[in-house]
Amino acid sequence: MRTFLMTTIAAVGLMTSSCAQAGSTTDMSKTEIEELVRAYIMENPEIIRDAFIKLQEKEVAQEQELNRESIAAAKDALENDPRDMSVGPDDAKVTIVEFFDYNCGFCKRATPWVQNAVEKYGDDVRIVFKELPILDDRTKTSRLAARSALAAGRQGKYAEMHYALMDSKRLTGESIRETAKEIGLDMRKYEADLADASIDKHINDTLQLANRLPALTGTPFFIVGDEYVSGADTDRLERLVDAALGS
């Protein structure tokens, strides 16, 4: 607070000094003006609060603009990577991009909204799924689950695997394999695809893409146009989609 106050006083003093050098007729010295400003602030301390609020609003606006710019710069990689799994037509009016981890509780909480959105919006919406196993160091199964979902996608059963993994309360290597069996995957092909290095590269590329988005600090993370929703705030997510559709 003191630093902010002194900076304000110094700035006013510098401004006044510049005016004097430019030929101002003021007879007040820099010290006198600083004391005047100090006295005014002491009598009206609320201006410090108002200044902080204004500064915070400015910083938030700058941060949001930076995030929008980063999303716009990555738009093609976000929406058009042919390796990504998606539901909905390519020419849908709105594309929703979701970054998620299968062990993320908030991702699981948001999943029913994602499922309902497919039914509610129909062909007006396309959802792109971005595997982001950021919890793997702790869970030891997040990356395996992501690889398994992508392997299932090669057999046309990504959605079945995705929602089954999201519904699971505790993922283990064995439970993931059992899920693959339950949804009817060809297990020999599944095992071969699971070991395919290109699947790991796909996941690594998604992790690198996430690092290009300053706002993406956790999962789930949704993008609608140039706007984003961090966390399972499905109410805001729905408002963004409705607005984008003109609903």
C-alpha positions in Angstrom: 0.0 0.0 0.0 2.8 2.4 0.9 4.6 1.7 -2.3 1.4 2.4 -4.3 1.0 5.7 -2.4 4.5 6.8 -2.9 4.4 5.9 -6.6 1.2 7.9 -7.0 2.8 10.9 -5.3 6.0 10.6 -7.3 4.0 10.4 -10.5 2.1 13.5 -9.7 5.3 15.3 -8.8 7.0 14.3 -12.0 4.0 15.4 -14.0 4.0 18.8 -12.3 7.7 19.2 -12.8 7.3 18.5 -16.5 4.6 21.1 -16.7 6.8 23.7 -14.9 9.6 23.0 -17.4 7.2 23.5 -20.2 6.4 27.0 -18.9 3.6 26.4 -16.4 2.8 29.4 -14.3 2.4 27.4 -11.1 4.3 28.7 -8.1 4.0 25.4 -6.2 7.2 23.3 -5.7 7.3 19.6 -6.3 7.5 19.0 -2.5 4.5 21.1 -1.9 2.4 19.3 -4.4 3.5 15.9 -3.0 2.4 17.0 0.4 -0.9 18.2 -1.0 -1.5 14.9 -2.7 -0.5 13.0 0.5 -2.9 15.0 2.6 -5.7 14.5 0.1 -5.2 10.7 0.0 -5.1 10.6 3.8 -8.4 12.4 3.9 -9.9 10.3 1.1 -8.4 6.8 1.5 -11.1 5.2 -0.6 -9.4 6.4 -3.7 -6.6 3.9 -3.0 -9.2 1.1 -3.0 -10.8 2.4 -6.1 -7.4 2.6 -7.8 -6.7 -1.0 -6.9 -10.1 -2.2 -8.2 -9.4 -0.3 -11.5 -6.0 -1.8 -11.7 -7.3 -5.3 -11.1 -10.0 -4.8 -13.8 -7.4 -3.7 -16.2 -5.1 -6.7 -15.5 -8.0 -9.1 -15.9 -9.0 -7.5 -19.2 -5.4 -7.8 -20.4 -5.1 -11.4 -19.3 -8.4 -12.3 -21.1 -7.2 -10.6 -24.3 -3.9 -12.5 -24.1 -5.8 -15.8 -23.6 -8.1 -15.0 -26.6 -5.1 -14.3 -28.7 -3.4 -17.5 -27.8 -6.6 -19.5 -28.6 -7.0 -17.7 -31.9 -3.3 -18.5 -32.8 -3.9 -22.2 -32.0 -7.3 -22.4 -33.6 -6.4 -24.8 -36.4 -4.6 -27.2 -34.0 -7.4 -27.0 -31.6 -10.2 -27.7 -34.0 -8.8 -29.5 -37.0 -6.2 -32.0 -35.9 -7.3 -35.1 -37.8 -6.0 -37.4 -35.1 -8.5 -36.0 -32.5 -11.7 -37.8 -31.8 -14.9 -35.8 -32.2 -18.7 -36.1 -32.4 -20.8 -33.9 -34.6 -20.5 -32.8 -38.2 -17.3 -30.9 -39.4 -19.5 -28.0 -40.6 -21.3 -27.6 -37.3 -22.2 -24.0 -36.4 -20.2 -24.3 -33.1 -17.2 -26.3 -32.2 -16.5 -27.1 -28.5 -13.0 -28.2 -27.6 -12.5 -30.1 -24.4 -9.2 -30.9 -22.7 -9.6 -33.6 -20.0 -8.0 -36.3 -17.9 -9.9 -39.5 -17.2 -8.9 -39.4 -13.5 -10.1 -35.8 -13.1 -13.1 -35.6 -10.8 -14.3 -32.3 -12.3 -14.0 -33.8 -15.8 -16.3 -36.6 -14.7 -18.7 -34.0 -13.2 -18.8 -32.2 -16.6 -19.3 -35.3 -18.7 -23.1 -35.6 -18.4 -23.3 -32.0 -19.8 -21.1 -33.1 -22.7 -23.3 -36.1 -23.4 -26.5 -34.1 -23.2 -25.1 -31.4 -25.4 -24.8 -33.9 -28.3 -28.5 -34.6 -27.9 -29.7 -31.1 -27.2 -27.8 -29.3 -30.0 -27.7 -32.1 -32.6 -25.8 -31.2 -35.8 -25.4 -27.6 -34.7 -22.5 -28.6 -32.4 -19.3 -30.5 -32.8 -17.2 -31.6 -29.8 -13.5 -32.2 -30.1 -11.9 -34.4 -27.4 -8.4 -33.5 -26.4 -6.7 -36.2 -24.3 -4.6 -34.4 -21.6 -3.4 -36.9 -19.0 -1.8 -34.3 -16.7 -2.5 -36.4 -13.6 -0.5 -39.4 -14.8 2.5 -38.8 -12.4 0.1 -39.2 -9.5 -2.5 -41.7 -10.8 -0.2 -43.8 -13.1 -3.3 -44.6 -15.2 -4.2 -41.3 -16.9 -2.0 -41.8 -19.9 -3.0 -45.4 -20.3 -6.6 -44.5 -20.3 -6.0 -41.8 -22.9 -4.1 -44.3 -25.1 -6.8 -46.8 -24.6 -9.5 -44.4 -25.7 -7.6 -43.4 -28.8 -7.0 -47.1 -29.6 -10.7 -47.7 -29.2 -11.3 -44.9 -31.6 -9.4 -46.8 -34.3 -12.1 -49.4 -34.0 -14.9 -46.8 -34.2 -15.7 -47.1 -30.5 -14.2 -44.0 -29.0 -17.4 -42.6 -27.5 -18.2 -45.9 -25.8 -14.7 -46.1 -24.3 -14.6 -42.5 -23.4 -17.8 -42.4 -21.5 -17.1 -45.8 -19.8 -13.8 -44.5 -18.5 -15.4 -41.3 -17.3 -18.0 -43.3 -15.5 -15.4 -45.3 -13.7 -14.7 -44.3 -10.1 -11.2 -45.8 -9.9 -9.1 -46.7 -13.0 -6.5 -49.4 -12.9 -4.6 -51.1 -15.7 -6.8 -54.1 -15.3 -10.1 -52.2 -15.2 -9.2 -50.3 -18.3 -8.5 -53.5 -20.2 -11.8 -55.0 -18.9 -13.6 -52.0 -20.2 -12.0 -52.5 -23.6 -13.4 -56.1 -23.6 -16.8 -55.0 -22.4 -17.4 -52.5 -25.2 -16.5 -55.3 -27.7 -13.1 -54.3 -29.0 -10.9 -56.7 -31.0 -8.4 -57.2 -28.2 -5.5 -58.2 -30.5 -5.9 -55.0 -32.5 -6.5 -53.0 -29.3 -3.1 -54.2 -27.8 -1.3 -53.5 -31.0 -2.7 -50.0 -31.3 -2.0 -49.4 -27.6 1.7 -50.0 -28.3 1.7 -47.8 -31.4 4.2 -44.9 -30.9 2.0 -42.6 -33.0 -0.6 -42.6 -30.2 1.9 -41.5 -27.7 3.1 -38.8 -30.1 -0.5 -37.6 -30.5 -0.8 -37.3 -26.7 2.5 -35.5 -26.4 1.5 -33.0 -29.1 -1.7 -32.3 -27.2 0.3 -31.6 -24.0 2.5 -29.2 -26.0 -0.6 -27.5 -27.4 -2.0 -27.1 -23.9 1.3 -25.3 -22.9 0.6 -22.7 -25.6 -2.6 -21.6 -23.7 -1.8 -19.6 -20.6 -5.4 -20.0 -19.2 -5.1 -23.8 -19.3 -3.9 -24.6 -15.8 -6.0 -27.7 -15.2 -8.8 -29.9 -16.4 -11.5 -29.8 -17.7 -10.8 -26.9 -20.0 -13.4 -26.0 -22.7 -13.0 -23.6 -25.6 -16.0 -22.2 -27.5 -14.9 -19.8 -30.3 -12.3 -17.5 -28.7 -13.9 -17.9 -25.2 -12.9 -20.5 -22.6 -14.3 -22.1 -19.5 -11.8 -23.4 -16.9 -13.3 -26.1 -14.7 -16.7 -27.8 -14.6 -18.7 -24.5 -15.0 -21.3 -26.0 -17.3 -23.8 -23.2 -16.7 -21.3 -20.7 -18.3 -20.4 -23.2 -20.9 -24.0 -23.6 -21.9 -24.4 -19.8 -22.1 -21.5 -19.5 -24.4 -22.8 -22.2 -26.7 -26.3 -20.7 -26.7 -24.9 -17.2 -27.5 -22.7 -18.6 -30.3 -25.9 -20.3 -31.8 -27.9 -17.1 -31.3 -30.3 -18.9 -28.9 
